[in-house]
């Protein structure tokens, strides 16, 4: 793929760069990149697309891209303590974008051994319920960064489901109670749920339970001991059987079912949700393949580009769409660990934005990052002009 625009004044460049976590949003990066481009090619058509991969930054990116709004409400954190959390509603008021980490995230509670047995996704359910009351019928839910392993049971309790034990009593919240569930009662669920569609965004392919399941793979980083992980895994297997018997949904070996402490599988079982790689879901929603039509170049990137970028991250997702239209892709990043596979994935070149060694503290300063993004884009564009004039 080569860049041969016939006239620099009508060159079209699309910018779709993931946020630099803790530093700059996707839109702020795009603004800085646009300034760098216009400093060198004033007449260039620049199209900015706020982008994310279903993780942190997805709410902000999709809300801004659709001229929507951010909603902040009181909810409960993973240990049922009151907090405030935000989610997005798209500009057409039909779709809610929710990151479960906003209400059910690991960063919301102090690290403590055994927390995983008690943490609940109830707060995520409260956000869904609020969005439904505001008229949303379509949901995009990013399931990264959770503190939970309750398979979405807490979320469904907030939406009116009852999970009862052998004596008919409602179970306690948290993963510790999964094995106790004997019946799922949907009679008091929010009636609007029947009209809603749910799309789960994740780059995780883990199964619901088993050696590659939610508890065994992610439980230890959430503070679970070996004994607790074993108990949780048995609970997940039990719940999968109950979901199959109650709803006819087979989630045992479903890729991505283990995402978010089993939230992926729970959403499929309880809400008939679909699971997709986050970047694919976001690009489809934003009609990205239409946006890049006729572009001479696509600029993408993320905070660190390495082999992990291959697995559902923004740059490779963007490159795949661009490659289908024979459009070259250049990536910018804070840190790069080059792998030949990235070139095979369609990324023509990778530019680190830092001109010299720098501490992480300084690299994370927004003013510093903006200055270096603009400078890097200016250098890229100067190179493009050399090619155009040849």
N, C-alpha and C positions, 0 to 999 in steps of 0.2 A: 504494500500500500504506500503510495507516494502522494505528496501534496503538490498539485500543480494548478492553483487558482489562476484564472486568466487575468484578473485585475484585483489588486490589493484592496481597492475601495469597496468591492462587493464581496470580500471574503467573509465567510460565515464561520464563527467559532462558537461551539457549545461548551459551557462550563458546567460540570456536574461533579462536585468534589464533596466527599464526606466531611463531617465536622472534625475538628481537632479537639478531641474530648478534653474538657476543662480549660479550653483556650478560646476557640472561635467556632461559631456555628457555621453550618454549610453555606448559609446565605451571606454571612460576613466574609467568608473566604472567597465566595464568588464575586462579591463587590470589589475586594482587593485585587483579584485576578483581572476583572474587567478594567480597572483603572490602569493596571500595568499594560494591558493590551492596547488601550486607547492612547496611552502615552506614546506608543510606537506606530500604531495603525489606527488613526482617528476615525476613518470611515468604515471600519470593520463592523459587521453585524454581529453583535454579541448576544447570545441567548443563555440566560442563567437559569439553571434548574436545581433548586434545593433538593438534596438527595440524602438517603440513609439506607441502611440495610436491615431495618427492623429492630435494631438495638437503640441505644441512647442517641437521641437526636431525631428519631423518626417522627415524633409528634410535631416538633418544631418545623421540620422540613416539609412534611405533607400539609400542615396547616398553612404555612406561608405560601407554598406553591399553589394552593387552591384559594388563597385569600380568605381563609377561615378564621376561627377564633379559638383562643385558649380558655378553657373552663377550669376554675380552681374551686374545689369543694372539700368539706370535712369528710374524712374517711377514717378507717382504722388501719394501723400498720400491722406487720406480721404477728405481733404479740398482742393485738387488739387494743393498742393504745391510740388515743385520738391524735390525728395529724391532719394536715391539709395536703392534697395532691392535685395535680393538674393533668388534663388530657385535652385533646384537640377535636374540634368539629370542623369538617371541610366547609368551603364556601357555599356549597349547595345545601347545607344543613342536614344532609342525609347520612353522612358517614362519620363515625367516631374513630379516632386514632388513639389507642391506649398502649402505654408501655407499662407492663405489670410491675416493673421495678419502682414505679412512682408510688405505689401503695404497698407492694409486697416484696420490696427489694432488700437485698442483703445489707445495703448501706444504711438502711433505716433503723437498724437495731444494733446494740453493742454486741461484739463477738462473744459468745458464751457457749461452752460445750453443752450439747443437748438441746439447743434451741430448735433444731430441725424437727424434733418430735412435737413441738407445740406451735410452730409457726403456721399461719393460715393465709389463704388468698382471699379472705373475706373482703378486704379493702378494694381489690380489683373488681369484685362483684358489685360493690357499691358504686364504682365509677361507671360500670356498664348500666346499672339500674338508673343512674342519673341521666346518662345519655339517652336511654330509651324514653324517659319522661320528657326529654327535650325534643323528641321526634326522630331520633336516629334509628335506622333499621339495618344499617350495614356497619360492620365492625372490623377494623384491622387491629390486631393485638400482637404486640411484640413481647416475646416471653423470655428475654434474657435477664440475667442479673437477679434472679429470685432468691429469697431466703427460705423458700418453702419446699415441702415434698408431700403435699396433700392432694396432688392430682386434680386441683381445681375444685375440690369438694367445698372448701370454704367459700369460694366464689359462687358456687351454686346455692349455698345456704343463703347468701345475700340476695339471691334472685328468687327465693321462695321454695327451693327444694328442701325436703326433710330427709335426713339420713338416720335411720333408727337401728337400734341393736336388737338382740334377741327378745328383750323384754318390752320392746316398743318404745323405748326412751330415745330421745335425740342424742346422738353422739356428741362428745366434746370436740372442740375444734383442734386441728393439727393432725400431722401424719400418724401420730401414735394411735389414732382411733380407726384407721382404715380397716384393720382386720376385724373390727367389731361391727361393721356395717352389715346388716342383714336385709335391709329393705330400703329402696329409694322411692320416696313419695313425691310425685310431681303435681299433686292436685292444687297446691297453692303457689305454683310458679307464676311469675309475671306473665299474664296472657299474651303480651306483645312479643314474647320470645319466639312464638310460633311464626312470626312474620319477619324475623331477623335472620341475617346471614353473617357468619363469622369466618374470618380469614386469619390464620395464625402465621405469624412471620418469625422464622427462626433459621439459623444456619447450623443447627444441631440435628444430627440424624440418629441420635440414640433411641433405643426402644424403651417401652414403658417400664419393663422390669427385666431382671436377668443380669448376666455379666456386663452387658453394655447399657443397662437400664439407668433410670434417673437416680435411684438411691445409691447404687454402687459406684457410679462414675462421679456424680456431683455431690453426694452426701457428705463425704469427708471434708470438702472445702466449706461446707455449711455447719461444721462442728459436730458431725455425727461420729459416734464410736463404732467399732466393728459390730458390736451387739445391736446397736440401734439401726445400723445400716441393714443388717439381716432382717430385723423386725419390719422395717419400712418396705424392704423388697417383697417380703411375704404379703404385706398389706396391699401393695400395688398389684401383685398377682391375683389376690382375692378380689380386689375391686374390678380388675379387668374381666374376670369371670362374671361378676355381678352385672357389669355394663353389658356384656354380651347377652346375658339372660334377660335383662330388662329392656334394652334398646335394640338388640340385634346388631350391635356394632362390634366388630373384631378389631381390637387395638393392640393385642399382645405384641406383635412383631412389626407394628407400623413405624416406619422411619420418622423420627421427629416426635414421636409420642412421649418420649422422656424429657423433652425440652421444658424448662421452667418447673422442674420438680414434678413432671407428669402433667403439667397444665396442657401441653399439646394433645395428649391422649384423652384427657378429661374433656376438653372442648370438642373433640371429635365425637366422643361417646355421648356427652350430655347435650351438646348444641349442634351436632351434625356439621361441625366446622371443617374447613379444608386447611391443610398445612402446606406452606410453600416457603422456599428460600426467601428471606426478607427482601433482598435486593430485587428479585424477580417480581415479587408482589408490588413493591413500590414503583418500579418502572412500568409495570402494566397499568397501575392506577393512574400514573402521570402520562401515559401514552408516549413514553420516551422514544420509541422507534419512529413515531411520527415527527417528534420534535427535532431529531437529528437529520431528517431528510434534507439533502442538499448541502450539508455542512462540509466544510473543507477540513476541519479539525475538531476533535473533541478533547477537552482538558478534564482529567479526572484526578483522583488521588485520595489519600487518607493519611492519618498520623504516622503510621509505620507500614511500609510495604515490604513484605517478606513472603515466605512460602505459605503462611496462613492466609494471605490475600487470595489464594486460589480457592479457598473454601467458603464461597458465598459472600465475599466482601464486595464493596462497591466498585473498586477499579476493574476487577475482572468481569463483573456483571455488565458494567458500562461498555467495556471493550468488546464483549460478545455481541451486543446489539450493533455497535459501530462497525465491527468486522463484517457483519451480514450485509452492510451497505457499502463496504469497501472504503470506510472512512478511517484515517489514521488516528491513533489515540496516544496522547502524551500524558504521563502522570507526574504530579508533583507530590512531595511527601516531606515529613520532618526527618524521617530516618529510613534508609533503604538497605535491605539485605538482598541483593539481586539474585534471582534464580532464573535460569534459562526458560523454565516453564512459563514464567510471566510473559515473555516475548511470544511464546507459542500460544498463549491465551489472547494475544491481540494487542498488547501494550507495546507500542513501537519504541518508546524511550521513557526513562524515569529520571526526574530531576529533583535532588534534595534541595530544600530551600535555604539551608544554613550555609553561609559562605565560609565558616571556620568552626572549629570545635567550640562548643558552648555548653554551659550547664543546663540541666533539665529545667531548673527554676527560670533561667533567662529565656529558654526556648518556649516556655509556656506563657510568656508575657504577650498579651494580645497585640500591643503596639509593635513589639519586635517581630512577631509573626506576620502581621500585615505588611510591614516594611519589606520583609524578605519574600513574601508572596509576590508583591508588586515587582520587585527587582528580578525575581526568577522569570516572571511572565514577560517582562521587558526583554530579557536575554533570549527567551524562546522566540519571541516575535521578531527580534532583530535577525535571528537565524532564518526565520521564515521569509523575511524580505530578501535575504541573499538568494534564496532558492527561487523566489518569484522573479527576481530581476535577471536571472541567468537565462 
